[in-house]
Amino acid sequence: MRNIIGGSMAALLAFVVTTGRTASAQMDMQQPMQMHAGPLGIPETRMGSGTSWLPDSAPMHAAHYMLGKWTVMLHGLGFLQYDWQGGTRGSNQIGLTNWAMGMATRQVSGGHLQLRAMVSAEPWTIGRRGYPLLVQTGETYKGAPLHDRQHPHDLFMELAALYERSIARTVGVSLYLVGPVAFPHRPSAAADPLAPLSHHWQDGTHITFGVLTAGVFTHSAKLEASWFNGREPDENRTNFDYSGRSLDSYSARISVNPGPRWSVAAWYAYVKSPEALRPAESLHRIGASVLTTRSVGQGGTWSTALIYGANDHIGAASLSSSFVLESNLDLGMNGFFPPMTEYDVAALVLGYVRNVGHVAGLEGGLGVRGSLNFLPAGLEGAYGSRTPEGVAVYLRLRPATGGMKMEAMPGMPEHHHE
């Protein structure tokens, strides 16, 4: 179809429960390893995608190894799923959403150097058209805008180098050089195999080829600025999309972690010509987020995120907004429309995943995700209902290692949190 459907509000409420043995139960069978805190004693668990921060108490599922002076961390996630989206605009697909990441860290010139590589096999396991997802929009397929589908991630999601060091007892600086910037891996969405509807309002530039970020930080706050290529990836998911363009967009973000359970951030970006089909259109993007993670029971965690994002299309007098409220409880136990018409849409998502066993260092889980979409009357004819639904059944794979405690390096000041 030539016509596309925009969305002036995209809301998601996701509540996912996981049960089964926790990965930390495997630690007794593995050789103890010394973990390296970053400059100013900032824990590794705070590290999100790119240079974003998570709550210090966020769980980490990863395997760690020592290779000489390098500390190597490997982690990833995979969902083998059957995705069914109902209504007259729905579809179904068997596919595998996935990503894998490796990080190597060592001390260099009084600071920490970290090399990152993140990849996804979705160009083959999902396909160029992506997977069915009602009301979702963003990017293109065969030269036409995608609608009611989520695009696959590129083969190369992140190729980056990060250098951080302290310049005073309580102040540090960072420099981040990347290819594409990876999708934010929020603990509150860790068990959801599908992308939220708010994806292209809040983090649509998560894969952009060419980024330079500099920041200054204390133990609890960070201010950073980025200069980057604002164009979204093209339909060739296995190449490097520099598009013959220089770094033409910029952004700024402030992040605050007031305590180990909380991370708060706000940001602004000017994104030049992000869409290949509308090269003359640029936008301002603003947003804010509150993330929290707390312990539940014996080894469980409860992670929640509230995020707002908005796009102000320059010259179009069009401001579209999105909200997402998502929560993940891990118990730690074993139509025809005018082009560019915008509508208020929302989705209610409920999912359940149960850990079913471990093999070769991987933890397997079986899950199901159901969604109920809420549409205005103007879309009822196209979807066949104002409340079309969708179902996905999936097998999740992730590293079994997690719950590791950090040990401070000799001479490193200790930090205590209340």
C-alpha positions as CSV (number, residue, x, y, z in Angstrom):
1,M,0.0,0.0,0.0
2,R,1.2,3.5,-0.8
3,N,-0.5,5.0,2.2
4,I,1.0,4.9,5.6
5,I,-0.3,5.5,9.1
6,G,1.5,7.7,11.5
7,G,0.8,8.0,15.2
8,S,0.5,11.1,17.4
9,M,0.6,9.0,20.5
10,A,2.0,5.5,20.9
11,A,1.5,4.0,24.4
12,L,2.6,0.6,25.7
13,L,1.9,-1.1,29.0
14,A,3.9,-4.2,29.3
15,F,4.0,-6.5,32.3
16,V,6.1,-9.6,32.0
17,V,6.8,-12.3,34.7
18,T,9.6,-14.8,34.5
19,T,10.1,-17.8,36.6
20,G,12.7,-20.6,36.9
21,R,16.2,-20.8,38.4
22,T,18.2,-17.6,38.4
23,A,21.5,-17.4,36.6
24,S,23.2,-16.5,39.9
25,A,22.6,-20.1,40.9
26,Q,25.3,-21.1,38.4
27,M,28.0,-19.0,40.1
28,D,29.1,-21.7,42.6
29,M,30.1,-23.9,39.7
30,Q,32.3,-21.3,38.1
31,Q,35.7,-20.0,39.0
32,P,35.5,-16.6,40.8
33,M,36.4,-13.6,38.7
34,Q,37.4,-10.1,39.7
35,M,35.2,-7.5,38.1
36,H,36.5,-4.1,37.2
37,A,34.5,-1.0,38.2
38,G,34.9,2.0,35.9
39,P,36.4,5.4,36.7
40,L,35.0,6.8,40.0
41,G,34.0,3.3,41.0
42,I,30.9,3.3,38.7
43,P,29.7,-0.3,38.5
44,E,29.6,-2.2,35.2
45,T,25.9,-3.0,35.6
46,R,25.1,0.7,35.1
47,M,26.2,0.5,31.4
48,G,23.3,0.6,28.9
49,S,23.4,0.9,25.1
50,G,25.8,3.5,23.8
51,T,26.7,5.7,26.7
52,S,23.3,5.5,28.4
53,W,23.0,4.6,32.1
54,L,20.8,2.0,33.8
55,P,20.1,1.6,37.6
56,D,23.1,0.1,39.4
57,S,20.8,-2.6,40.7
58,A,19.8,-3.7,37.1
59,P,20.5,-7.5,36.6
60,M,23.3,-8.6,34.2
61,H,23.2,-11.8,32.2
62,A,26.7,-12.1,30.7
63,A,29.8,-14.3,30.7
64,H,33.1,-12.8,31.7
65,Y,36.7,-14.0,30.8
66,M,40.2,-12.8,31.3
67,L,42.5,-12.6,28.3
68,G,45.8,-11.2,29.5
69,K,45.1,-7.5,30.5
70,W,41.7,-7.5,28.9
71,T,38.4,-8.3,30.6
72,V,36.0,-9.7,28.0
73,M,32.2,-9.8,28.5
74,L,29.9,-11.6,26.1
75,H,26.1,-11.3,26.3
76,G,23.1,-11.4,24.0
77,L,19.5,-12.4,23.6
78,G,17.4,-14.5,21.2
79,F,13.7,-15.1,20.8
80,L,12.5,-17.9,18.5
81,Q,8.9,-17.0,18.1
82,Y,5.6,-17.5,16.3
83,D,4.1,-14.0,15.8
84,W,0.4,-13.7,14.9
85,Q,-1.2,-10.3,14.5
86,G,-5.0,-10.2,13.9
87,G,-7.4,-8.0,12.0
88,T,-7.6,-7.2,8.3
89,R,-4.1,-5.6,8.3
90,G,-2.5,-8.4,10.4
91,S,-0.1,-11.2,9.4
92,N,1.9,-14.0,10.9
93,Q,5.5,-15.2,10.9
94,I,7.9,-17.7,12.4
95,G,11.2,-15.9,13.1
96,L,14.1,-15.3,15.4
97,T,14.7,-11.8,16.9
98,N,18.3,-11.7,18.3
99,W,21.4,-9.8,19.1
100,A,24.9,-10.7,20.4
101,M,27.5,-8.4,21.9
102,G,31.1,-8.6,23.0
103,M,33.1,-6.0,25.0
104,A,36.8,-6.0,25.8
105,T,38.1,-3.6,28.6
106,R,41.5,-2.7,29.9
107,Q,43.3,0.1,31.6
108,V,45.1,2.5,29.3
109,S,47.0,5.7,30.4
110,G,45.2,6.0,33.7
111,G,41.8,5.4,32.2
112,H,39.6,2.6,30.9
113,L,39.5,1.7,27.2
114,Q,36.5,-0.4,26.0
115,L,36.0,-1.9,22.6
116,R,32.5,-3.1,21.6
117,A,30.9,-5.1,18.8
118,M,27.2,-5.9,18.6
119,V,25.6,-7.8,15.8
120,S,22.3,-9.3,14.8
121,A,21.3,-12.1,12.4
122,E,17.8,-10.6,11.9
123,P,18.5,-9.7,8.2
124,W,18.2,-13.5,7.7
125,T,16.1,-14.8,10.6
126,I,13.4,-12.0,10.3
127,G,14.0,-10.8,6.7
128,R,14.1,-7.4,5.1
129,R,10.4,-6.8,5.6
130,G,10.6,-7.3,9.4
131,Y,8.0,-9.0,11.5
132,P,4.3,-8.3,11.9
133,L,3.3,-5.8,14.5
134,L,0.0,-3.9,14.3
135,V,0.1,-0.1,14.2
136,Q,4.0,0.0,14.1
137,T,5.6,2.3,11.6
138,G,9.1,3.3,10.6
139,E,11.7,2.8,7.9
140,T,11.1,1.3,4.4
141,Y,10.7,-1.9,2.4
142,K,11.1,-2.0,-1.4
143,G,11.0,1.8,-1.5
144,A,7.7,2.1,0.4
145,P,7.2,3.0,4.1
146,L,6.7,0.1,6.5
147,H,3.4,-0.1,8.4
148,D,2.0,-2.7,10.7
149,R,5.5,-4.3,10.7
150,Q,8.8,-3.7,12.7
151,H,11.9,-3.5,10.6
152,P,14.8,-5.9,11.3
153,H,18.0,-4.7,12.9
154,D,21.1,-4.3,10.9
155,L,23.9,-6.9,10.9
156,F,26.2,-4.4,12.6
157,M,24.3,-2.8,15.4
158,E,27.3,-1.3,17.2
159,L,31.1,-1.0,16.5
160,A,32.5,1.3,19.1
161,A,35.4,2.4,21.3
162,L,34.8,4.1,24.6
163,Y,37.5,5.8,26.7
164,E,36.8,7.0,30.2
165,R,39.1,8.4,32.9
166,S,38.9,10.5,36.0
167,I,40.4,14.0,36.0
168,A,39.8,14.7,39.7
169,R,38.7,12.7,42.7
170,T,35.0,13.1,41.9
171,V,35.0,14.1,38.1
172,G,35.6,12.0,35.0
173,V,35.5,12.5,31.2
174,S,34.6,10.2,28.4
175,L,35.0,9.9,24.6
176,Y,32.9,7.6,22.5
177,L,33.6,6.8,18.9
178,V,31.1,4.5,17.1
179,G,29.7,3.1,14.0
180,P,26.0,2.5,14.7
181,V,24.6,3.1,18.2
182,A,22.9,0.0,19.7
183,F,19.3,-0.2,20.7
184,P,18.8,0.6,24.5
185,H,18.6,-2.7,26.3
186,R,16.2,-1.8,29.1
187,P,15.8,-4.4,32.0
188,S,12.1,-3.4,32.0
189,A,11.8,-4.8,28.4
190,A,14.2,-7.7,28.6
191,A,11.5,-10.4,28.3
192,D,9.5,-8.7,25.5
193,P,10.5,-10.1,22.0
194,L,8.8,-7.3,20.0
195,A,9.5,-3.6,19.7
196,P,7.2,-1.1,21.5
197,L,5.0,1.2,19.4
198,S,7.0,4.2,20.7
199,H,10.2,2.9,19.2
200,H,10.6,5.6,16.5
201,W,9.7,8.5,18.8
202,Q,12.0,7.6,21.6
203,D,15.1,5.9,20.1
204,G,14.6,5.8,16.4
205,T,18.3,6.8,15.9
206,H,19.6,3.7,17.8
207,I,21.4,2.6,14.7
208,T,23.1,5.5,13.0
209,F,26.4,5.1,11.2
210,G,28.9,7.7,12.5
211,V,28.7,9.1,16.1
212,L,31.1,11.1,18.2
213,T,30.2,11.6,21.8
214,A,32.0,13.5,24.6
215,G,30.9,13.8,28.2
216,V,31.8,14.8,31.7
217,F,30.5,12.9,34.7
218,T,30.6,12.5,38.5
219,H,29.7,9.3,40.3
220,S,25.9,10.1,40.1
221,A,25.5,12.5,37.1
222,K,26.7,12.8,33.5
223,L,26.3,15.5,30.8
224,E,27.2,14.5,27.2
225,A,26.9,15.9,23.7
226,S,26.9,14.0,20.4
227,W,27.6,14.8,16.8
228,F,26.3,12.2,14.4
229,N,24.9,11.1,11.0
230,G,21.1,11.4,11.3
231,R,20.0,9.2,8.4
232,E,18.2,6.0,9.3
233,P,19.7,2.7,7.9
234,D,18.6,1.8,4.3
235,E,17.0,-1.5,3.2
236,N,20.4,-3.2,2.8
237,R,20.8,-4.6,6.4
238,T,24.4,-5.9,6.0
239,N,26.4,-2.9,4.9
240,F,27.6,0.3,6.5
241,D,25.2,3.2,5.8
242,Y,27.3,6.3,5.8
243,S,25.2,7.5,2.9
244,G,28.0,9.7,1.6
245,R,27.1,12.2,4.4
246,S,29.1,13.9,7.0
247,L,28.1,14.2,10.6
248,D,25.2,16.6,10.3
249,S,23.0,16.1,13.4
250,Y,23.6,16.8,17.1
251,S,22.2,16.0,20.5
252,A,22.7,16.5,24.2
253,R,21.7,14.3,27.2
254,I,21.8,14.6,31.0
255,S,21.7,11.5,33.1
256,V,21.3,11.2,36.9
257,N,21.5,8.1,39.1
258,P,20.3,9.4,42.5
259,G,20.7,5.9,44.1
260,P,21.4,2.3,43.1
261,R,17.7,1.7,42.2
262,W,17.1,4.7,39.9
263,S,18.3,6.2,36.6
264,V,16.8,9.5,35.2
265,A,17.6,11.1,31.9
266,A,16.5,13.8,29.6
267,W,17.6,14.6,26.0
268,Y,17.3,16.8,23.0
269,A,18.4,16.1,19.4
270,Y,18.4,17.8,16.0
271,V,18.1,15.1,13.4
272,K,18.8,16.1,9.8
273,S,16.9,14.2,7.1
274,P,16.4,10.9,8.9
275,E,14.0,9.4,6.3
276,A,15.3,8.4,2.9
277,L,11.8,8.9,1.3
278,R,11.5,12.4,2.8
279,P,15.1,13.9,2.5
280,A,13.9,17.5,2.9
281,E,12.3,16.8,6.3
282,S,14.3,17.2,9.5
283,L,13.1,17.2,13.1
284,H,13.8,18.1,16.7
285,R,13.5,15.2,19.1
286,I,13.0,15.6,22.9
287,G,12.5,13.0,25.6
288,A,12.8,12.0,29.2
289,S,12.9,8.7,31.1
290,V,12.8,7.2,34.5
291,L,14.1,3.7,35.0
292,T,14.1,1.7,38.3
293,T,15.1,-1.8,39.4
294,R,14.7,-3.3,42.8
295,S,15.3,-6.7,44.3
296,V,12.4,-9.1,44.8
297,G,12.6,-12.2,47.0
298,Q,15.6,-14.4,46.7
299,G,17.5,-13.3,43.6
300,G,14.5,-11.7,41.8
301,T,14.3,-8.2,40.3
302,W,11.5,-5.9,39.3
303,S,12.4,-3.4,36.6
304,T,10.1,-0.5,35.4
305,A,10.5,2.3,32.9
306,L,8.4,5.4,32.1
307,I,9.6,7.1,28.9
308,Y,8.3,10.1,27.0
309,G,9.5,11.0,23.5
310,A,8.4,13.5,20.9
311,N,9.3,14.5,17.3
312,D,8.8,18.0,16.1
313,H,8.9,18.0,12.3
314,I,10.6,21.2,11.1
315,G,8.4,23.2,8.7
316,A,5.4,20.9,9.1
317,A,4.0,22.4,12.3
318,S,3.6,18.8,13.5
319,L,4.5,17.6,17.0
320,S,3.9,13.9,17.7
321,S,4.4,12.4,21.1
322,S,4.7,9.0,22.7
323,F,4.6,7.4,26.1
324,V,5.7,4.0,27.2
325,L,5.2,2.4,30.6
326,E,6.8,-1.1,30.8
327,S,7.5,-3.4,33.7
328,N,9.3,-6.7,34.0
329,L,9.1,-8.9,37.1
330,D,11.6,-11.7,37.3
331,L,10.7,-13.8,40.3
332,G,14.1,-15.5,40.3
333,M,12.6,-19.0,40.7
334,N,12.9,-22.2,39.1
335,G,-7.8,0.7,4.7
336,F,-7.2,3.8,2.7
337,F,-5.9,7.0,4.4
338,P,-4.4,10.3,3.3
339,P,-0.6,10.1,3.3
340,M,1.0,11.0,6.7
341,T,-2.3,11.1,8.6
342,E,-1.6,10.8,12.3
343,Y,-3.8,9.0,14.8
344,D,-3.7,8.4,18.6
345,V,-3.1,4.7,19.2
346,A,-2.3,2.6,22.2
347,A,-1.4,-1.0,23.0
348,L,-1.8,-3.2,26.1
349,V,0.8,-6.0,26.2
350,L,0.9,-8.9,28.7
351,G,3.6,-11.6,28.5
352,Y,4.9,-14.6,30.5
353,V,8.2,-16.5,30.1
354,R,9.4,-19.5,32.1
355,N,13.0,-20.6,32.3
356,V,13.1,-24.3,31.2
357,G,16.8,-25.3,31.6
358,H,20.4,-24.7,30.8
359,V,22.7,-26.1,28.2
360,A,26.3,-25.1,27.1
361,G,26.2,-22.0,29.3
362,L,22.9,-20.8,27.9
363,E,19.6,-20.3,29.7
364,G,16.4,-21.2,27.8
365,G,12.9,-19.9,28.4
366,L,9.5,-20.5,26.9
367,G,7.2,-17.5,26.6
368,V,4.1,-16.1,25.2
369,R,3.2,-12.4,24.5
370,G,-0.3,-11.1,23.9
371,S,-1.2,-7.6,22.7
372,L,-4.5,-5.7,22.5
373,N,-4.4,-2.6,20.4
374,F,-6.8,0.4,20.9
375,L,-7.6,2.4,17.7
376,P,-9.7,5.4,17.0
377,A,-13.0,5.0,15.0
378,G,-11.3,6.3,11.9
379,L,-9.1,3.2,11.7
380,E,-11.8,0.6,12.4
381,G,-12.6,0.0,8.7
382,A,-8.9,-0.7,7.9
383,Y,-8.2,-3.1,10.7
384,G,-11.6,-4.7,11.0
385,S,-11.9,-3.8,14.6
386,R,-11.0,-1.0,17.1
387,T,-9.3,-3.6,19.3
388,P,-7.2,-5.9,17.0
389,E,-5.1,-8.3,18.9
390,G,-1.8,-10.1,18.4
391,V,0.0,-13.1,19.9
392,A,3.7,-14.3,19.8
393,V,5.0,-17.6,21.2
394,Y,8.8,-17.7,21.6
395,L,11.9,-19.5,22.9
396,R,14.4,-17.1,24.6
397,L,18.1,-17.9,24.8
398,R,20.6,-15.8,26.9
399,P,23.8,-16.4,28.8
400,A,23.3,-18.1,32.1
401,T,25.9,-16.1,34.0
402,G,24.6,-13.2,36.1
403,G,24.4,-11.7,39.6
404,M,28.2,-11.3,40.0
405,K,29.6,-8.9,42.6
406,M,32.3,-6.5,41.8
407,E,35.6,-6.3,43.6
408,A,37.4,-3.0,43.6
409,M,40.9,-2.8,42.0
410,P,43.8,-2.2,44.4
411,G,44.1,1.5,45.2
412,M,40.6,2.3,44.0
413,P,38.5,4.3,46.4
414,E,35.4,2.5,47.7
415,H,31.9,4.0,47.3
416,H,29.1,3.3,49.6
417,H,25.4,3.8,48.7
418,E,22.4,4.0,50.9
